[in-house]
Amino acid sequence: MIAKTIEGQVENGQLHHKESLDAFEGQQVSVTVKAQACLAAEPGDQEVPEGIDLERDVYVKMPLQLTILEDVEVIDRGPMQPCLILPEELLDD
């Protein structure tokens, strides 16, 4: 069985896509169309679709730059003084 997932957009009732479907030429196929949740570029442009919990359902993988240190010795020098002291009330930007 050949399967392929493509990205596309529906305009005037027609599905437009950029990927080739030559492997399916002449075959009977089954198609499932699922809308993706779109978040507005500017707040207030678009409403979040019903049933979407932004904090749980929207996930953006952040790249992680990782350096593995070798032959490291940890020295415990006890508690240290804070190097940055913030005011109790921060100003809202």
N, CA, C and O atoms as a CHARMM CRD file, in Angstrom:
* protein
*
  372
    1    1 MET  N      0.84000  -1.18100   0.00000 PROA 1      0.00000
    2    1 MET  CA     0.00000   0.00000   0.00000 PROA 1      0.00000
    3    1 MET  C      0.88600   1.24600   0.00000 PROA 1      0.00000
    4    1 MET  O      1.79100   1.35900   0.82600 PROA 1      0.00000
    5    2 ILE  N      0.63800   2.15700  -0.89700 PROA 2      0.00000
    6    2 ILE  CA     1.37000   3.41500  -0.97300 PROA 2      0.00000
    7    2 ILE  C      0.57700   4.46800  -0.21100 PROA 2      0.00000
    8    2 ILE  O     -0.63600   4.58100  -0.38900 PROA 2      0.00000
    9    3 ALA  N      1.24900   5.23500   0.63100 PROA 3      0.00000
   10    3 ALA  CA     0.58000   6.30800   1.37900 PROA 3      0.00000
   11    3 ALA  C      1.44600   7.56100   1.31400 PROA 3      0.00000
   12    3 ALA  O      2.67300   7.47800   1.25700 PROA 3      0.00000
   13    4 LYS  N      0.80000   8.71300   1.32300 PROA 4      0.00000
   14    4 LYS  CA     1.53400   9.97300   1.25700 PROA 4      0.00000
   15    4 LYS  C      0.70200  11.05800   1.93000 PROA 4      0.00000
   16    4 LYS  O     -0.51000  11.12800   1.72400 PROA 4      0.00000
   17    5 THR  N      1.33600  11.89200   2.72200 PROA 5      0.00000
   18    5 THR  CA     0.68600  13.04200   3.34000 PROA 5      0.00000
   19    5 THR  C      1.20300  14.28100   2.64700 PROA 5      0.00000
   20    5 THR  O      2.41300  14.45500   2.51000 PROA 5      0.00000
   21    6 ILE  N      0.30000  15.15100   2.20500 PROA 6      0.00000
   22    6 ILE  CA     0.71000  16.36700   1.50400 PROA 6      0.00000
   23    6 ILE  C      0.09400  17.57600   2.19400 PROA 6      0.00000
   24    6 ILE  O     -0.92500  17.46200   2.87500 PROA 6      0.00000
   25    7 GLU  N      0.71300  18.71900   2.01600 PROA 7      0.00000
   26    7 GLU  CA     0.18700  19.98700   2.49400 PROA 7      0.00000
   27    7 GLU  C     -0.48800  20.67800   1.32200 PROA 7      0.00000
   28    7 GLU  O      0.02900  20.65000   0.20500 PROA 7      0.00000
   29    8 GLY  N     -1.61200  21.28500   1.55500 PROA 8      0.00000
   30    8 GLY  CA    -2.31200  21.97200   0.48300 PROA 8      0.00000
   31    8 GLY  C     -3.25000  23.02600   1.03400 PROA 8      0.00000
   32    8 GLY  O     -3.30200  23.26900   2.24000 PROA 8      0.00000
   33    9 GLN  N     -3.98400  23.64200   0.13500 PROA 9      0.00000
   34    9 GLN  CA    -4.93500  24.67900   0.51100 PROA 9      0.00000
   35    9 GLN  C     -6.17200  24.52900  -0.37000 PROA 9      0.00000
   36    9 GLN  O     -6.07300  24.27100  -1.56900 PROA 9      0.00000
   37   10 VAL  N     -7.32700  24.69700   0.24700 PROA 10     0.00000
   38   10 VAL  CA    -8.57500  24.59700  -0.50200 PROA 10     0.00000
   39   10 VAL  C     -9.00900  25.99800  -0.91000 PROA 10     0.00000
   40   10 VAL  O     -9.17500  26.87700  -0.06400 PROA 10     0.00000
   41   11 GLU  N     -9.19000  26.19900  -2.20300 PROA 11     0.00000
   42   11 GLU  CA    -9.65500  27.47700  -2.74700 PROA 11     0.00000
   43   11 GLU  C    -10.79200  27.19500  -3.71200 PROA 11     0.00000
   44   11 GLU  O    -10.64500  26.38800  -4.62900 PROA 11     0.00000
   45   12 ASN  N    -11.92000  27.85400  -3.51100 PROA 12     0.00000
   46   12 ASN  CA   -13.10700  27.66800  -4.35500 PROA 12     0.00000
   47   12 ASN  C    -13.49200  26.19600  -4.47500 PROA 12     0.00000
   48   12 ASN  O    -13.88400  25.73000  -5.54400 PROA 12     0.00000
   49   13 GLY  N    -13.37300  25.47700  -3.36500 PROA 13     0.00000
   50   13 GLY  CA   -13.76500  24.07700  -3.35900 PROA 13     0.00000
   51   13 GLY  C    -12.76500  23.13100  -3.99800 PROA 13     0.00000
   52   13 GLY  O    -13.04200  21.93500  -4.09000 PROA 13     0.00000
   53   14 GLN  N    -11.61700  23.61400  -4.44100 PROA 14     0.00000
   54   14 GLN  CA   -10.60100  22.78600  -5.08500 PROA 14     0.00000
   55   14 GLN  C     -9.35900  22.69700  -4.19200 PROA 14     0.00000
   56   14 GLN  O     -8.96300  23.68400  -3.57200 PROA 14     0.00000
   57   15 LEU  N     -8.75500  21.52100  -4.13200 PROA 15     0.00000
   58   15 LEU  CA    -7.54000  21.31900  -3.35700 PROA 15     0.00000
   59   15 LEU  C     -6.32800  21.66400  -4.22100 PROA 15     0.00000
   60   15 LEU  O     -6.13200  21.07900  -5.28700 PROA 15     0.00000
   61   16 HSD  N     -5.52500  22.60900  -3.76200 PROA 16     0.00000
   62   16 HSD  CA    -4.30200  23.00300  -4.47200 PROA 16     0.00000
   63   16 HSD  C     -3.09700  22.53900  -3.65100 PROA 16     0.00000
   64   16 HSD  O     -3.01200  22.79500  -2.45000 PROA 16     0.00000
   65   17 HSD  N     -2.17600  21.85600  -4.31500 PROA 17     0.00000
   66   17 HSD  CA    -0.97100  21.37100  -3.64100 PROA 17     0.00000
   67   17 HSD  C      0.19100  21.41800  -4.62300 PROA 17     0.00000
   68   17 HSD  O      0.00000  21.54000  -5.83300 PROA 17     0.00000
   69   18 LYS  N      1.40600  21.31800  -4.07500 PROA 18     0.00000
   70   18 LYS  CA     2.60000  21.43700  -4.91000 PROA 18     0.00000
   71   18 LYS  C      3.31200  20.10000  -5.11700 PROA 18     0.00000
   72   18 LYS  O      4.21900  20.00400  -5.94400 PROA 18     0.00000
   73   19 GLU  N      2.90900  19.07200  -4.37700 PROA 19     0.00000
   74   19 GLU  CA     3.60500  17.79400  -4.47100 PROA 19     0.00000
   75   19 GLU  C      3.00400  16.91100  -5.56900 PROA 19     0.00000
   76   19 GLU  O      1.81200  16.99400  -5.86800 PROA 19     0.00000
   77   20 SER  N      3.83800  16.08000  -6.15100 PROA 20     0.00000
   78   20 SER  CA     3.41100  15.18000  -7.22000 PROA 20     0.00000
   79   20 SER  C      2.71100  13.94700  -6.63100 PROA 20     0.00000
   80   20 SER  O      3.12800  13.40600  -5.60700 PROA 20     0.00000
   81   21 LEU  N      1.66000  13.53000  -7.29300 PROA 21     0.00000
   82   21 LEU  CA     0.94600  12.31700  -6.89100 PROA 21     0.00000
   83   21 LEU  C      1.03100  11.25900  -7.99100 PROA 21     0.00000
   84   21 LEU  O      0.12900  10.43300  -8.13500 PROA 21     0.00000
   85   22 ASP  N      2.12100  11.28700  -8.76600 PROA 22     0.00000
   86   22 ASP  CA     2.29600  10.36000  -9.88100 PROA 22     0.00000
   87   22 ASP  C      2.23500   8.89700  -9.44100 PROA 22     0.00000
   88   22 ASP  O      1.79700   8.04400 -10.21300 PROA 22     0.00000
   89   23 ALA  N      2.66500   8.59300  -8.21900 PROA 23     0.00000
   90   23 ALA  CA     2.67700   7.20400  -7.74700 PROA 23     0.00000
   91   23 ALA  C      1.26400   6.63100  -7.64300 PROA 23     0.00000
   92   23 ALA  O      1.09700   5.41200  -7.60900 PROA 23     0.00000
   93   24 PHE  N      0.25000   7.48900  -7.59400 PROA 24     0.00000
   94   24 PHE  CA    -1.13400   7.04200  -7.45200 PROA 24     0.00000
   95   24 PHE  C     -1.89500   7.03600  -8.77800 PROA 24     0.00000
   96   24 PHE  O     -3.09200   6.74800  -8.80200 PROA 24     0.00000
   97   25 GLU  N     -1.22200   7.34700  -9.86400 PROA 25     0.00000
   98   25 GLU  CA    -1.86800   7.45500 -11.18200 PROA 25     0.00000
   99   25 GLU  C     -2.65900   6.19100 -11.50800 PROA 25     0.00000
  100   25 GLU  O     -2.11300   5.08800 -11.47400 PROA 25     0.00000
  101   26 GLY  N     -3.94900   6.35100 -11.82600 PROA 26     0.00000
  102   26 GLY  CA    -4.80400   5.25200 -12.22900 PROA 26     0.00000
  103   26 GLY  C     -5.32600   4.39700 -11.08900 PROA 26     0.00000
  104   26 GLY  O     -6.05500   3.43700 -11.33600 PROA 26     0.00000
  105   27 GLN  N     -4.97800   4.71300  -9.84900 PROA 27     0.00000
  106   27 GLN  CA    -5.41300   3.90800  -8.70900 PROA 27     0.00000
  107   27 GLN  C     -6.62000   4.54300  -8.02600 PROA 27     0.00000
  108   27 GLN  O     -6.79900   5.76000  -8.06400 PROA 27     0.00000
  109   28 GLN  N     -7.43600   3.71200  -7.40800 PROA 28     0.00000
  110   28 GLN  CA    -8.53400   4.17200  -6.57000 PROA 28     0.00000
  111   28 GLN  C     -7.91300   4.61800  -5.25000 PROA 28     0.00000
  112   28 GLN  O     -7.16200   3.85200  -4.64600 PROA 28     0.00000
  113   29 VAL  N     -8.20200   5.83200  -4.78200 PROA 29     0.00000
  114   29 VAL  CA    -7.58700   6.35000  -3.55900 PROA 29     0.00000
  115   29 VAL  C     -8.66100   6.78800  -2.58100 PROA 29     0.00000
  116   29 VAL  O     -9.80900   7.02500  -2.95600 PROA 29     0.00000
  117   30 SER  N     -8.27100   6.89000  -1.33600 PROA 30     0.00000
  118   30 SER  CA    -9.12300   7.40400  -0.26700 PROA 30     0.00000
  119   30 SER  C     -8.45800   8.67600   0.25700 PROA 30     0.00000
  120   30 SER  O     -7.25600   8.67900   0.52100 PROA 30     0.00000
  121   31 VAL  N     -9.22500   9.75100   0.40800 PROA 31     0.00000
  122   31 VAL  CA    -8.65900  11.03700   0.80900 PROA 31     0.00000
  123   31 VAL  C     -9.33400  11.51500   2.08600 PROA 31     0.00000
  124   31 VAL  O    -10.56100  11.49200   2.19200 PROA 31     0.00000
  125   32 THR  N     -8.52400  11.95200   3.06500 PROA 32     0.00000
  126   32 THR  CA    -9.03600  12.56000   4.28800 PROA 32     0.00000
  127   32 THR  C     -8.50600  13.97900   4.33500 PROA 32     0.00000
  128   32 THR  O     -7.30400  14.19800   4.18400 PROA 32     0.00000
  129   33 VAL  N     -9.38500  14.93900   4.54100 PROA 33     0.00000
  130   33 VAL  CA    -8.97700  16.34000   4.60700 PROA 33     0.00000
  131   33 VAL  C     -9.14800  16.81200   6.04500 PROA 33     0.00000
  132   33 VAL  O    -10.22400  16.66500   6.62500 PROA 33     0.00000
  133   34 LYS  N     -8.09100  17.37800   6.62300 PROA 34     0.00000
  134   34 LYS  CA    -8.11100  17.84500   8.00800 PROA 34     0.00000
  135   34 LYS  C     -7.56200  19.26000   8.04000 PROA 34     0.00000
  136   34 LYS  O     -6.44000  19.49400   7.59000 PROA 34     0.00000
  137   35 ALA  N     -8.33100  20.21000   8.56300 PROA 35     0.00000
  138   35 ALA  CA    -7.87000  21.60000   8.65700 PROA 35     0.00000
  139   35 ALA  C     -6.87300  21.72600   9.80000 PROA 35     0.00000
  140   35 ALA  O     -7.05100  21.13400  10.86500 PROA 35     0.00000
  141   36 GLN  N     -5.82300  22.50500   9.56600 PROA 36     0.00000
  142   36 GLN  CA    -4.83000  22.76200  10.59100 PROA 36     0.00000
  143   36 GLN  C     -5.20900  24.02600  11.32100 PROA 36     0.00000
  144   36 GLN  O     -5.75900  24.95000  10.72200 PROA 36     0.00000
  145   37 ALA  N     -4.92100  24.08100  12.61300 PROA 37     0.00000
  146   37 ALA  CA    -5.20000  25.28100  13.40200 PROA 37     0.00000
  147   37 ALA  C     -4.22000  26.36900  12.98700 PROA 37     0.00000
  148   37 ALA  O     -3.01300  26.13300  12.93700 PROA 37     0.00000
  149   38 CYS  N     -4.72600  27.54600  12.69400 PROA 38     0.00000
  150   38 CYS  CA    -3.88900  28.67300  12.30100 PROA 38     0.00000
  151   38 CYS  C     -3.92400  29.71200  13.39600 PROA 38     0.00000
  152   38 CYS  O     -4.99400  30.07500  13.88700 PROA 38     0.00000
  153   39 LEU  N     -2.77200  30.18400  13.77500 PROA 39     0.00000
  154   39 LEU  CA    -2.69900  31.25200  14.75800 PROA 39     0.00000
  155   39 LEU  C     -2.41700  32.55000  14.03000 PROA 39     0.00000
  156   39 LEU  O     -1.60300  32.58400  13.10800 PROA 39     0.00000
  157   40 ALA  N     -3.07100  33.60100  14.43000 PROA 40     0.00000
  158   40 ALA  CA    -2.93000  34.89200  13.75900 PROA 40     0.00000
  159   40 ALA  C     -1.55200  35.48000  13.99400 PROA 40     0.00000
  160   40 ALA  O     -0.96200  35.30100  15.05900 PROA 40     0.00000
  161   41 ALA  N     -1.04400  36.18300  12.99200 PROA 41     0.00000
  162   41 ALA  CA     0.24200  36.86000  13.11900 PROA 41     0.00000
  163   41 ALA  C      0.12200  38.04600  14.06200 PROA 41     0.00000
  164   41 ALA  O      1.06500  38.37000  14.78500 PROA 41     0.00000
  165   42 GLU  N     -1.02700  38.68700  14.05500 PROA 42     0.00000
  166   42 GLU  CA    -1.27400  39.80800  14.94400 PROA 42     0.00000
  167   42 GLU  C     -2.45300  39.46100  15.83500 PROA 42     0.00000
  168   42 GLU  O     -3.44200  38.90300  15.36000 PROA 42     0.00000
  169   43 PRO  N     -2.36400  39.78500  17.13200 PROA 43     0.00000
  170   43 PRO  CA    -3.48400  39.47200  18.03200 PROA 43     0.00000
  171   43 PRO  C     -4.77000  40.11200  17.53100 PROA 43     0.00000
  172   43 PRO  O     -4.76800  41.25400  17.07100 PROA 43     0.00000
  173   44 GLY  N     -5.85600  39.37600  17.62400 PROA 44     0.00000
  174   44 GLY  CA    -7.14800  39.89300  17.21900 PROA 44     0.00000
  175   44 GLY  C     -7.46200  39.65700  15.75300 PROA 44     0.00000
  176   44 GLY  O     -8.60300  39.86600  15.33800 PROA 44     0.00000
  177   45 ASP  N     -6.48900  39.22800  14.95000 PROA 45     0.00000
  178   45 ASP  CA    -6.71600  38.96100  13.53100 PROA 45     0.00000
  179   45 ASP  C     -7.67700  37.80300  13.33600 PROA 45     0.00000
  180   45 ASP  O     -8.58700  37.87400  12.51100 PROA 45     0.00000
  181   46 GLN  N     -7.47500  36.74400  14.09200 PROA 46     0.00000
  182   46 GLN  CA    -8.24200  35.52900  13.94700 PROA 46     0.00000
  183   46 GLN  C     -8.53500  34.97500  15.32800 PROA 46     0.00000
  184   46 GLN  O     -7.75000  35.15100  16.26000 PROA 46     0.00000
  185   47 GLU  N     -9.66000  34.31200  15.45100 PROA 47     0.00000
  186   47 GLU  CA    -9.96600  33.66100  16.71500 PROA 47     0.00000
  187   47 GLU  C     -9.40600  32.24900  16.69400 PROA 47     0.00000
  188   47 GLU  O     -9.31200  31.62200  15.63900 PROA 47     0.00000
  189   48 VAL  N     -9.03900  31.75900  17.86000 PROA 48     0.00000
  190   48 VAL  CA    -8.55300  30.39100  17.97700 PROA 48     0.00000
  191   48 VAL  C     -9.74500  29.46000  17.80000 PROA 48     0.00000
  192   48 VAL  O    -10.78500  29.67000  18.42400 PROA 48     0.00000
  193   49 PRO  N     -9.61400  28.43500  16.96000 PROA 49     0.00000
  194   49 PRO  CA   -10.72500  27.51100  16.75200 PROA 49     0.00000
  195   49 PRO  C    -11.20000  26.90000  18.06700 PROA 49     0.00000
  196   49 PRO  O    -10.41100  26.66900  18.98300 PROA 49     0.00000
  197   50 GLU  N    -12.49500  26.64700  18.14100 PROA 50     0.00000
  198   50 GLU  CA   -13.08500  26.07000  19.34100 PROA 50     0.00000
  199   50 GLU  C    -12.48500  24.69200  19.59200 PROA 50     0.00000
  200   50 GLU  O    -12.26000  23.93000  18.65100 PROA 50     0.00000
  201   51 GLY  N    -12.22800  24.37500  20.84000 PROA 51     0.00000
  202   51 GLY  CA   -11.67300  23.07400  21.19000 PROA 51     0.00000
  203   51 GLY  C    -10.15700  23.04000  21.20800 PROA 51     0.00000
  204   51 GLY  O     -9.57100  22.00000  21.50700 PROA 51     0.00000
  205   52 ILE  N     -9.50200  24.16700  20.89100 PROA 52     0.00000
  206   52 ILE  CA    -8.03600  24.22900  20.91400 PROA 52     0.00000
  207   52 ILE  C     -7.60500  24.87600  22.22800 PROA 52     0.00000
  208   52 ILE  O     -8.02500  25.98700  22.55100 PROA 52     0.00000
  209   53 ASP  N     -6.77600  24.18000  22.96900 PROA 53     0.00000
  210   53 ASP  CA    -6.17700  24.72700  24.18500 PROA 53     0.00000
  211   53 ASP  C     -4.75000  25.12300  23.81900 PROA 53     0.00000
  212   53 ASP  O     -3.88700  24.25900  23.66200 PROA 53     0.00000
  213   54 LEU  N     -4.50100  26.41300  23.68200 PROA 54     0.00000
  214   54 LEU  CA    -3.20100  26.88600  23.19900 PROA 54     0.00000
  215   54 LEU  C     -2.04400  26.37800  24.04700 PROA 54     0.00000
  216   54 LEU  O     -1.00100  26.00000  23.51400 PROA 54     0.00000
  217   55 GLU  N     -2.22300  26.36700  25.35000 PROA 55     0.00000
  218   55 GLU  CA    -1.11800  25.95700  26.21200 PROA 55     0.00000
  219   55 GLU  C     -0.81400  24.46900  26.09000 PROA 55     0.00000
  220   55 GLU  O      0.30900  24.04300  26.36400 PROA 55     0.00000
  221   56 ARG  N     -1.80300  23.67200  25.68100 PROA 56     0.00000
  222   56 ARG  CA    -1.60100  22.23800  25.58800 PROA 56     0.00000
  223   56 ARG  C     -1.43900  21.74300  24.15700 PROA 56     0.00000
  224   56 ARG  O     -0.61400  20.86600  23.90200 PROA 56     0.00000
  225   57 ASP  N     -2.21200  22.28900  23.21400 PROA 57     0.00000
  226   57 ASP  CA    -2.27700  21.73800  21.86200 PROA 57     0.00000
  227   57 ASP  C     -1.26200  22.31800  20.89100 PROA 57     0.00000
  228   57 ASP  O     -0.90600  21.65600  19.91500 PROA 57     0.00000
  229   58 VAL  N     -0.79000  23.53200  21.12800 PROA 58     0.00000
  230   58 VAL  CA     0.14700  24.16300  20.19300 PROA 58     0.00000
  231   58 VAL  C      1.55600  23.97000  20.74600 PROA 58     0.00000
  232   58 VAL  O      1.87000  24.40900  21.85300 PROA 58     0.00000
  233   59 TYR  N      2.38900  23.31300  19.96500 PROA 59     0.00000
  234   59 TYR  CA     3.74200  22.99400  20.38900 PROA 59     0.00000
  235   59 TYR  C      4.71800  23.40400  19.30000 PROA 59     0.00000
  236   59 TYR  O      4.57500  23.01800  18.14000 PROA 59     0.00000
  237   60 VAL  N      5.69600  24.18100  19.68300 PROA 60     0.00000
  238   60 VAL  CA     6.73400  24.58600  18.74100 PROA 60     0.00000
  239   60 VAL  C      8.05700  24.09300  19.30300 PROA 60     0.00000
  240   60 VAL  O      8.47600  24.49900  20.38700 PROA 60     0.00000
  241   61 LYS  N      8.70000  23.22500  18.56400 PROA 61     0.00000
  242   61 LYS  CA     9.96600  22.68000  19.02300 PROA 61     0.00000
  243   61 LYS  C     11.05200  23.74200  18.89500 PROA 61     0.00000
  244   61 LYS  O     11.27800  24.28500  17.81400 PROA 61     0.00000
  245   62 MET  N     11.70900  24.02800  19.99000 PROA 62     0.00000
  246   62 MET  CA    12.77500  25.02300  20.00500 PROA 62     0.00000
  247   62 MET  C     14.10700  24.30500  19.79200 PROA 62     0.00000
  248   62 MET  O     14.36000  23.27100  20.41000 PROA 62     0.00000
  249   63 PRO  N     14.95300  24.84600  18.92600 PROA 63     0.00000
  250   63 PRO  CA    16.25900  24.21200  18.73000 PROA 63     0.00000
  251   63 PRO  C     17.10700  24.34300  19.99500 PROA 63     0.00000
  252   63 PRO  O     17.07700  25.37000  20.67200 PROA 63     0.00000
  253   64 LEU  N     17.84700  23.30800  20.29400 PROA 64     0.00000
  254   64 LEU  CA    18.66700  23.29000  21.49500 PROA 64     0.00000
  255   64 LEU  C     20.13200  23.19900  21.08100 PROA 64     0.00000
  256   64 LEU  O     20.55400  22.24700  20.42400 PROA 64     0.00000
  257   65 GLN  N     20.88500  24.20000  21.47900 PROA 65     0.00000
  258   65 GLN  CA    22.32300  24.15200  21.22400 PROA 65     0.00000
  259   65 GLN  C     22.96500  23.54200  22.46800 PROA 65     0.00000
  260   65 GLN  O     22.90200  24.11500  23.55500 PROA 65     0.00000
  261   66 LEU  N     23.56900  22.39800  22.29900 PROA 66     0.00000
  262   66 LEU  CA    24.05800  21.62200  23.41600 PROA 66     0.00000
  263   66 LEU  C     25.56500  21.40200  23.28300 PROA 66     0.00000
  264   66 LEU  O     26.06500  21.02400  22.22300 PROA 66     0.00000
  265   67 THR  N     26.25800  21.64500  24.36300 PROA 67     0.00000
  266   67 THR  CA    27.68100  21.34900  24.41800 PROA 67     0.00000
  267   67 THR  C     27.90500  20.38900  25.57100 PROA 67     0.00000
  268   67 THR  O     27.55700  20.69600  26.71100 PROA 67     0.00000
  269   68 ILE  N     28.47700  19.23700  25.28900 PROA 68     0.00000
  270   68 ILE  CA    28.73500  18.23800  26.32500 PROA 68     0.00000
  271   68 ILE  C     30.14000  18.47300  26.86700 PROA 68     0.00000
  272   68 ILE  O     31.12600  18.42700  26.13200 PROA 68     0.00000
  273   69 LEU  N     30.20200  18.72300  28.16400 PROA 69     0.00000
  274   69 LEU  CA    31.48700  18.94800  28.81400 PROA 69     0.00000
  275   69 LEU  C     32.01900  17.62000  29.33100 PROA 69     0.00000
  276   69 LEU  O     31.27200  16.81100  29.88200 PROA 69     0.00000
  277   70 GLU  N     33.31800  17.40300  29.14700 PROA 70     0.00000
  278   70 GLU  CA    33.94100  16.17000  29.60800 PROA 70     0.00000
  279   70 GLU  C     34.97100  16.50500  30.67900 PROA 70     0.00000
  280   70 GLU  O     35.51200  17.61000  30.71600 PROA 70     0.00000
  281   71 ASP  N     35.23000  15.54400  31.53800 PROA 71     0.00000
  282   71 ASP  CA    36.22800  15.69100  32.61000 PROA 71     0.00000
  283   71 ASP  C     35.96200  16.94200  33.44500 PROA 71     0.00000
  284   71 ASP  O     36.85900  17.76100  33.64800 PROA 71     0.00000
  285   72 VAL  N     34.73500  17.08700  33.92300 PROA 72     0.00000
  286   72 VAL  CA    34.34600  18.25500  34.70900 PROA 72     0.00000
  287   72 VAL  C     34.36500  17.88100  36.18500 PROA 72     0.00000
  288   72 VAL  O     33.89700  16.80800  36.56400 PROA 72     0.00000
  289   73 GLU  N     34.90600  18.76400  37.01500 PROA 73     0.00000
  290   73 GLU  CA    34.92300  18.55300  38.46100 PROA 73     0.00000
  291   73 GLU  C     34.03600  19.61400  39.10400 PROA 73     0.00000
  292   73 GLU  O     34.22800  20.80700  38.87000 PROA 73     0.00000
  293   74 VAL  N     33.07500  19.19200  39.90600 PROA 74     0.00000
  294   74 VAL  CA    32.16400  20.11100  40.57900 PROA 74     0.00000
  295   74 VAL  C     32.69100  20.37300  41.97600 PROA 74     0.00000
  296   74 VAL  O     32.93200  19.44200  42.74600 PROA 74     0.00000
  297   75 ILE  N     32.87100  21.65900  42.30100 PROA 75     0.00000
  298   75 ILE  CA    33.37900  22.05900  43.61100 PROA 75     0.00000
  299   75 ILE  C     32.25400  22.75400  44.36700 PROA 75     0.00000
  300   75 ILE  O     31.72000  23.75500  43.89200 PROA 75     0.00000
  301   76 ASP  N     31.88400  22.23500  45.54300 PROA 76     0.00000
  302   76 ASP  CA    30.81900  22.82000  46.35100 PROA 76     0.00000
  303   76 ASP  C     31.43800  23.86100  47.27300 PROA 76     0.00000
  304   76 ASP  O     32.21400  23.53500  48.17100 PROA 76     0.00000
  305   77 ARG  N     31.08100  25.12000  47.03500 PROA 77     0.00000
  306   77 ARG  CA    31.59300  26.20700  47.87000 PROA 77     0.00000
  307   77 ARG  C     30.50000  26.79100  48.75800 PROA 77     0.00000
  308   77 ARG  O     30.63700  27.90300  49.27000 PROA 77     0.00000
  309   78 GLY  N     29.43000  26.05000  48.93600 PROA 78     0.00000
  310   78 GLY  CA    28.34800  26.49200  49.80500 PROA 78     0.00000
  311   78 GLY  C     27.45500  27.50100  49.10200 PROA 78     0.00000
  312   78 GLY  O     27.62800  27.76500  47.91200 PROA 78     0.00000
  313   79 PRO  N     26.48800  28.07400  49.84100 PROA 79     0.00000
  314   79 PRO  CA    25.55900  29.02200  49.23600 PROA 79     0.00000
  315   79 PRO  C     26.27600  30.29700  48.79800 PROA 79     0.00000
  316   79 PRO  O     27.22400  30.74400  49.44400 PROA 79     0.00000
  317   80 MET  N     25.81400  30.87100  47.70000 PROA 80     0.00000
  318   80 MET  CA    26.42000  32.09400  47.18300 PROA 80     0.00000
  319   80 MET  C     25.41900  33.23500  47.27900 PROA 80     0.00000
  320   80 MET  O     24.21600  33.00700  47.40300 PROA 80     0.00000
  321   81 GLN  N     25.91300  34.44600  47.22100 PROA 81     0.00000
  322   81 GLN  CA    25.06200  35.62100  47.21000 PROA 81     0.00000
  323   81 GLN  C     24.46800  35.79200  45.81800 PROA 81     0.00000
  324   81 GLN  O     25.12700  35.47500  44.82800 PROA 81     0.00000
  325   82 PRO  N     23.22400  36.29300  45.72100 PROA 82     0.00000
  326   82 PRO  CA    22.64700  36.49600  44.39600 PROA 82     0.00000
  327   82 PRO  C     23.43600  37.52800  43.60600 PROA 82     0.00000
  328   82 PRO  O     23.92200  38.51000  44.16700 PROA 82     0.00000
  329   83 CYS  N     23.56100  37.30600  42.30900 PROA 83     0.00000
  330   83 CYS  CA    24.30200  38.24700  41.47900 PROA 83     0.00000
  331   83 CYS  C     23.36800  39.22900  40.78500 PROA 83     0.00000
  332   83 CYS  O     23.83300  40.16100  40.12900 PROA 83     0.00000
  333   84 LEU  N     22.05400  39.03400  40.91800 PROA 84     0.00000
  334   84 LEU  CA    21.08600  39.92800  40.31000 PROA 84     0.00000
  335   84 LEU  C     19.91700  40.07200  41.27000 PROA 84     0.00000
  336   84 LEU  O     19.28300  39.08300  41.63700 PROA 84     0.00000
  337   85 ILE  N     19.63600  41.28900  41.67200 PROA 85     0.00000
  338   85 ILE  CA    18.53200  41.53800  42.59000 PROA 85     0.00000
  339   85 ILE  C     17.47600  42.31900  41.85000 PROA 85     0.00000
  340   85 ILE  O     17.74600  43.40600  41.33800 PROA 85     0.00000
  341   86 LEU  N     16.25800  41.76900  41.78700 PROA 86     0.00000
  342   86 LEU  CA    15.15100  42.41500  41.09200 PROA 86     0.00000
  343   86 LEU  C     14.26400  43.12800  42.09600 PROA 86     0.00000
  344   86 LEU  O     14.13400  42.67700  43.23400 PROA 86     0.00000
  345   87 PRO  N     13.64600  44.24700  41.68800 PROA 87     0.00000
  346   87 PRO  CA    12.71000  44.92000  42.58200 PROA 87     0.00000
  347   87 PRO  C     11.49000  44.03400  42.83400 PROA 87     0.00000
  348   87 PRO  O     11.17500  43.15000  42.03600 PROA 87     0.00000
  349   88 GLU  N     10.81600  44.28000  43.94100 PROA 88     0.00000
  350   88 GLU  CA     9.65900  43.45300  44.27900 PROA 88     0.00000
  351   88 GLU  C      8.55500  43.58000  43.23200 PROA 88     0.00000
  352   88 GLU  O      7.92000  42.58600  42.88200 PROA 88     0.00000
  353   89 GLU  N      8.32100  44.79700  42.72800 PROA 89     0.00000
  354   89 GLU  CA     7.30100  45.00200  41.72200 PROA 89     0.00000
  355   89 GLU  C      7.96800  45.36000  40.40200 PROA 89     0.00000
  356   89 GLU  O      8.67500  46.36400  40.31300 PROA 89     0.00000
  357   90 LEU  N      7.74700  44.55000  39.38600 PROA 90     0.00000
  358   90 LEU  CA     8.30800  44.81900  38.08000 PROA 90     0.00000
  359   90 LEU  C      7.33800  45.66700  37.26900 PROA 90     0.00000
  360   90 LEU  O      6.12300  45.50200  37.38100 PROA 90     0.00000
  361   91 LEU  N      7.86100  46.55900  36.46500 PROA 91     0.00000
  362   91 LEU  CA     7.02800  47.41100  35.62400 PROA 91     0.00000
  363   91 LEU  C      6.48200  46.61200  34.45500 PROA 91     0.00000
  364   91 LEU  O      7.19100  45.78100  33.88700 PROA 91     0.00000
  365   92 ASP  N      5.22300  46.85500  34.08600 PROA 92     0.00000
  366   92 ASP  CA     4.65000  46.20900  32.90700 PROA 92     0.00000
  367   92 ASP  C      5.07200  46.98300  31.66700 PROA 92     0.00000
  368   92 ASP  O      5.00100  48.21200  31.63100 PROA 92     0.00000
  369   93 ASP  N      5.51600  46.24400  30.64300 PROA 93     0.00000
  370   93 ASP  CA     5.91200  46.89400  29.39500 PROA 93     0.00000
  371   93 ASP  C      4.71800  47.13600  28.51700 PROA 93     0.00000
  372   93 ASP  O      4.85800  47.67700  27.42100 PROA 93     0.00000
